[in-house]
Amino acid sequence: MGNSIKTWFFELIEDAIGSKAMRKFKEEEEKKTKESKIKKRHQ
């Protein structure tokens, strides 16, 4: 259930701000996630 709410929420935001801006946001979030995983491995 939580995943469907998250999907709905992101679709709502995407409709409000536009798909181009939302795609940029998702790319930034993925980059942050990858960087934090790399930092955790090097600790």
Backbone atoms as SQL, in Angstrom:
CREATE TABLE atoms (id INTEGER PRIMARY KEY, chain TEXT, resi INTEGER, resn TEXT, atom TEXT, x REAL, y REAL, z REAL);
INSERT INTO atoms VALUES
  (1, 'A', 1, 'MET', 'N', 0.812, -1.195, 0.000),
  (2, 'A', 1, 'MET', 'CA', 0.000, 0.000, 0.000),
  (3, 'A', 1, 'MET', 'C', 0.859, 1.263, 0.000),
  (4, 'A', 2, 'GLY', 'N', 1.934, 1.255, 0.785),
  (5, 'A', 2, 'GLY', 'CA', 2.799, 2.418, 0.856),
  (6, 'A', 2, 'GLY', 'C', 3.381, 2.808, -0.488),
  (7, 'A', 3, 'ASN', 'N', 3.722, 1.810, -1.290),
  (8, 'A', 3, 'ASN', 'CA', 4.312, 2.081, -2.592),
  (9, 'A', 3, 'ASN', 'C', 3.307, 2.731, -3.535),
  (10, 'A', 4, 'SER', 'N', 2.053, 2.305, -3.461),
  (11, 'A', 4, 'SER', 'CA', 1.048, 2.895, -4.347),
  (12, 'A', 4, 'SER', 'C', 0.780, 4.353, -3.973),
  (13, 'A', 5, 'ILE', 'N', 0.826, 4.666, -2.689),
  (14, 'A', 5, 'ILE', 'CA', 0.653, 6.054, -2.251),
  (15, 'A', 5, 'ILE', 'C', 1.825, 6.893, -2.734),
  (16, 'A', 6, 'LYS', 'N', 3.033, 6.340, -2.621),
  (17, 'A', 6, 'LYS', 'CA', 4.226, 7.056, -3.086),
  (18, 'A', 6, 'LYS', 'C', 4.134, 7.319, -4.590),
  (19, 'A', 7, 'THR', 'N', 3.721, 6.323, -5.345),
  (20, 'A', 7, 'THR', 'CA', 3.568, 6.478, -6.789),
  (21, 'A', 7, 'THR', 'C', 2.541, 7.560, -7.108),
  (22, 'A', 8, 'TRP', 'N', 1.408, 7.502, -6.421),
  (23, 'A', 8, 'TRP', 'CA', 0.360, 8.506, -6.628),
  (24, 'A', 8, 'TRP', 'C', 0.880, 9.895, -6.312),
  (25, 'A', 9, 'PHE', 'N', 1.613, 10.029, -5.207),
  (26, 'A', 9, 'PHE', 'CA', 2.151, 11.322, -4.788),
  (27, 'A', 9, 'PHE', 'C', 3.090, 11.892, -5.848),
  (28, 'A', 10, 'PHE', 'N', 4.007, 11.068, -6.349),
  (29, 'A', 10, 'PHE', 'CA', 4.943, 11.543, -7.362),
  (30, 'A', 10, 'PHE', 'C', 4.233, 11.891, -8.667),
  (31, 'A', 11, 'GLU', 'N', 3.200, 11.140, -9.023),
  (32, 'A', 11, 'GLU', 'CA', 2.433, 11.472, -10.224),
  (33, 'A', 11, 'GLU', 'C', 1.702, 12.794, -10.056),
  (34, 'A', 12, 'LEU', 'N', 1.196, 13.045, -8.858),
  (35, 'A', 12, 'LEU', 'CA', 0.519, 14.312, -8.565),
  (36, 'A', 12, 'LEU', 'C', 1.490, 15.486, -8.707),
  (37, 'A', 13, 'ILE', 'N', 2.678, 15.333, -8.144),
  (38, 'A', 13, 'ILE', 'CA', 3.698, 16.385, -8.244),
  (39, 'A', 13, 'ILE', 'C', 4.116, 16.572, -9.698),
  (40, 'A', 14, 'GLU', 'N', 4.292, 15.469, -10.399),
  (41, 'A', 14, 'GLU', 'CA', 4.690, 15.528, -11.807),
  (42, 'A', 14, 'GLU', 'C', 3.675, 16.307, -12.625),
  (43, 'A', 15, 'ASP', 'N', 2.404, 16.081, -12.381),
  (44, 'A', 15, 'ASP', 'CA', 1.357, 16.822, -13.085),
  (45, 'A', 15, 'ASP', 'C', 1.412, 18.312, -12.749),
  (46, 'A', 16, 'ALA', 'N', 1.728, 18.619, -11.495),
  (47, 'A', 16, 'ALA', 'CA', 1.720, 20.009, -11.042),
  (48, 'A', 16, 'ALA', 'C', 2.915, 20.796, -11.574),
  (49, 'A', 17, 'ILE', 'N', 4.115, 20.199, -11.574),
  (50, 'A', 17, 'ILE', 'CA', 5.315, 20.959, -11.943),
  (51, 'A', 17, 'ILE', 'C', 5.850, 20.613, -13.325),
  (52, 'A', 18, 'GLY', 'N', 5.332, 19.557, -13.901),
  (53, 'A', 18, 'GLY', 'CA', 5.777, 19.172, -15.232),
  (54, 'A', 18, 'GLY', 'C', 6.729, 17.988, -15.191),
  (55, 'A', 19, 'SER', 'N', 6.674, 17.184, -16.199),
  (56, 'A', 19, 'SER', 'CA', 7.460, 15.949, -16.226),
  (57, 'A', 19, 'SER', 'C', 8.959, 16.216, -16.337),
  (58, 'A', 20, 'LYS', 'N', 9.342, 17.286, -16.998),
  (59, 'A', 20, 'LYS', 'CA', 10.763, 17.586, -17.156),
  (60, 'A', 20, 'LYS', 'C', 11.412, 17.894, -15.801),
  (61, 'A', 21, 'ALA', 'N', 10.757, 18.711, -15.006),
  (62, 'A', 21, 'ALA', 'CA', 11.281, 19.047, -13.683),
  (63, 'A', 21, 'ALA', 'C', 11.290, 17.819, -12.777),
  (64, 'A', 22, 'MET', 'N', 10.284, 16.988, -12.877),
  (65, 'A', 22, 'MET', 'CA', 10.208, 15.786, -12.047),
  (66, 'A', 22, 'MET', 'C', 11.308, 14.805, -12.415),
  (67, 'A', 23, 'ARG', 'N', 11.597, 14.664, -13.694),
  (68, 'A', 23, 'ARG', 'CA', 12.670, 13.776, -14.132),
  (69, 'A', 23, 'ARG', 'C', 14.002, 14.250, -13.569),
  (70, 'A', 24, 'LYS', 'N', 14.222, 15.561, -13.582),
  (71, 'A', 24, 'LYS', 'CA', 15.454, 16.137, -13.026),
  (72, 'A', 24, 'LYS', 'C', 15.546, 15.836, -11.530),
  (73, 'A', 25, 'PHE', 'N', 14.437, 15.979, -10.819),
  (74, 'A', 25, 'PHE', 'CA', 14.400, 15.689, -9.393),
  (75, 'A', 25, 'PHE', 'C', 14.765, 14.227, -9.132),
  (76, 'A', 26, 'LYS', 'N', 14.185, 13.313, -9.897),
  (77, 'A', 26, 'LYS', 'CA', 14.465, 11.882, -9.715),
  (78, 'A', 26, 'LYS', 'C', 15.933, 11.574, -9.984),
  (79, 'A', 27, 'GLU', 'N', 16.514, 12.205, -11.000),
  (80, 'A', 27, 'GLU', 'CA', 17.929, 12.002, -11.308),
  (81, 'A', 27, 'GLU', 'C', 18.808, 12.480, -10.152),
  (82, 'A', 28, 'GLU', 'N', 18.465, 13.626, -9.575),
  (83, 'A', 28, 'GLU', 'CA', 19.223, 14.161, -8.439),
  (84, 'A', 28, 'GLU', 'C', 19.129, 13.222, -7.232),
  (85, 'A', 29, 'GLU', 'N', 17.947, 12.687, -6.983),
  (86, 'A', 29, 'GLU', 'CA', 17.749, 11.768, -5.857),
  (87, 'A', 29, 'GLU', 'C', 18.553, 10.483, -6.054),
  (88, 'A', 30, 'GLU', 'N', 18.566, 9.955, -7.276),
  (89, 'A', 30, 'GLU', 'CA', 19.336, 8.745, -7.564),
  (90, 'A', 30, 'GLU', 'C', 20.829, 9.003, -7.365),
  (91, 'A', 31, 'LYS', 'N', 21.285, 10.174, -7.786),
  (92, 'A', 31, 'LYS', 'CA', 22.691, 10.530, -7.630),
  (93, 'A', 31, 'LYS', 'C', 23.066, 10.593, -6.146),
  (94, 'A', 32, 'LYS', 'N', 22.210, 11.205, -5.326),
  (95, 'A', 32, 'LYS', 'CA', 22.465, 11.284, -3.890),
  (96, 'A', 32, 'LYS', 'C', 22.516, 9.896, -3.265),
  (97, 'A', 33, 'THR', 'N', 21.612, 9.028, -3.691),
  (98, 'A', 33, 'THR', 'CA', 21.557, 7.668, -3.153),
  (99, 'A', 33, 'THR', 'C', 22.838, 6.908, -3.494),
  (100, 'A', 34, 'LYS', 'N', 23.283, 7.021, -4.731),
  (101, 'A', 34, 'LYS', 'CA', 24.503, 6.342, -5.150),
  (102, 'A', 34, 'LYS', 'C', 25.718, 6.863, -4.386),
  (103, 'A', 35, 'GLU', 'N', 25.791, 8.188, -4.209),
  (104, 'A', 35, 'GLU', 'CA', 26.919, 8.777, -3.495),
  (105, 'A', 35, 'GLU', 'C', 26.947, 8.335, -2.035),
  (106, 'A', 36, 'SER', 'N', 25.785, 8.247, -1.409),
  (107, 'A', 36, 'SER', 'CA', 25.751, 7.836, -0.005),
  (108, 'A', 36, 'SER', 'C', 26.139, 6.368, 0.141),
  (109, 'A', 37, 'LYS', 'N', 25.773, 5.520, -0.832),
  (110, 'A', 37, 'LYS', 'CA', 26.161, 4.110, -0.788),
  (111, 'A', 37, 'LYS', 'C', 27.673, 3.966, -0.933),
  (112, 'A', 38, 'ILE', 'N', 28.268, 4.782, -1.796),
  (113, 'A', 38, 'ILE', 'CA', 29.722, 4.738, -1.986),
  (114, 'A', 38, 'ILE', 'C', 30.425, 5.176, -0.708),
  (115, 'A', 39, 'LYS', 'N', 29.937, 6.224, -0.069),
  (116, 'A', 39, 'LYS', 'CA', 30.534, 6.710, 1.167),
  (117, 'A', 39, 'LYS', 'C', 30.464, 5.645, 2.259),
  (118, 'A', 40, 'LYS', 'N', 29.352, 4.934, 2.343),
  (119, 'A', 40, 'LYS', 'CA', 29.184, 3.890, 3.359),
  (120, 'A', 40, 'LYS', 'C', 30.163, 2.755, 3.136),
  (121, 'A', 41, 'ARG', 'N', 30.449, 2.424, 1.896),
  (122, 'A', 41, 'ARG', 'CA', 31.390, 1.347, 1.591),
  (123, 'A', 41, 'ARG', 'C', 32.811, 1.710, 1.983),
  (124, 'A', 42, 'HIS', 'N', 33.158, 2.984, 1.903),
  (125, 'A', 42, 'HIS', 'CA', 34.524, 3.415, 2.169),
  (126, 'A', 42, 'HIS', 'C', 34.783, 3.695, 3.641),
  (127, 'A', 43, 'GLN', 'N', 33.766, 3.562, 4.473),
  (128, 'A', 43, 'GLN', 'CA', 33.953, 3.825, 5.900),
  (129, 'A', 43, 'GLN', 'C', 34.491, 2.619, 6.604);
